[in-house]
């Protein structure tokens, strides 16, 4: 931050929304959106009223992962979230065509995030899950300034290069005073569906060790599973379609800790 930045305004709660949980990652492609969707749907399955906001403005993937590519209704100046899998979702992907390039400048992006917080008719929610873009940029800063975030979870693979960036994300959340629930290791290991042999494709246990080094909690391991990828591409979250799979059980166990 520059020395001339004005003091941050006090984060305001969103009326009717009890808690905001931010899902972040240092690096892209580690499964942050997959984790956001499945945590949100798992919470709804546990009986909570859940919203899911896609703050990954540049690469919105929630419409596809939720199998819900519809235009949201507009009522007056309020945008109605799209309902799918028992949750209320909003994504830039609902508002633009899937193949349209998103070339936005910082202030426009911050405007979009603010609108998603303030102008979407979230109604009464126990939890609003916010899927952040990867990294430590303007959107993270805007969210911390515009809303009171209960806590963040940070998704990483066990690979060193992802862990280095996850550490940066932890430091960023600390700097903007967002509490951290802990780290999740995605693509943690692979079990061959034919012979049961475990292969640690990206390594294994790195996020647990990193959490310990950083003095943060470790929330759980999600296996690398062809099923997770296929169900996600089909728009059917694994926690709904295969809740008894290793990944389904792992997500449910993480939700129990939040
Ligand atoms: P990010 O939001 O971090 O960019 P995504 O959630 O979009 O990452 O995931 C990237 C790709 O990896 C997607 O195709 C997704 O289906 C797949 N994927 C994520 N987690 C897993 C997993 N545990 N097992 C198999 N595929 C996964």
Boltz pocket constraint, residues with backbone or C-beta under 6 A from the ligand:
constraints:
  - pocket:
      binder: B
      contacts: [[A, 25], [A, 27], [A, 28], [A, 29], [A, 30], [A, 31], [A, 32], [A, 33], [A, 34], [A, 35], [A, 61], [A, 186], [A, 187], [A, 222], [A, 223], [A, 224], [A, 225], [A, 226], [A, 227], [A, 228], [A, 229], [A, 230], [A, 232], [A, 233], [A, 247]]
      max_distance: 6.0
